[in-house]
Amino acid sequence: HLATHAARAGRPFKLRVRLNGLDAVCRMVERGVGVAIVPEAAAQRAAETLAIRAIPIDEPWTVRQLRLCARSFAALPPHARQLAEHLVEHLGASESPGFERTSPFAGPGQSPG
């Protein structure tokens, strides 16, 4: 995500350390290894137990594009399908490539909707 935005800005992106898990990243920051850009929720969790400070970044590039994913929306159990339908109806569907433009809830041979 960050590398893409750096490339768009024509800036080099030099990743020094790659860790598995946001908790590990925040522990390395606490030990003074450097700085990290992490999701707000992870920073808030870490700040409760670790000696770190978290400063919000209010920039357009920090907004992440999220996707609702399922193996088969048509085959979801009723409670999961209701949640997914609610999210699609109230949050809208993306126009980005690869996103289904017809209803994702129609099974094979069924009409969308």
Sequence and secondary structure as in RCSB ss.txt:
>XXXX:A:sequence
HLATHAARAGRPFKLRVRLNGLDAVCRMVERGVGVAIVPEAAAQRAAETLAIRAIPIDEPWTVRQLRLCARSFAA
LPPHARQLAEHLVEHLGASESPGFERTSPFAGPGQSPG
>XXXX:A:secstr
 HHHHHHHTT         SSHHHHHHHHHTTS      HHHHHHHHHHSS        GGG        S GGG
S HHHHHHHHHHHHHH    STTS SS TT  TT    
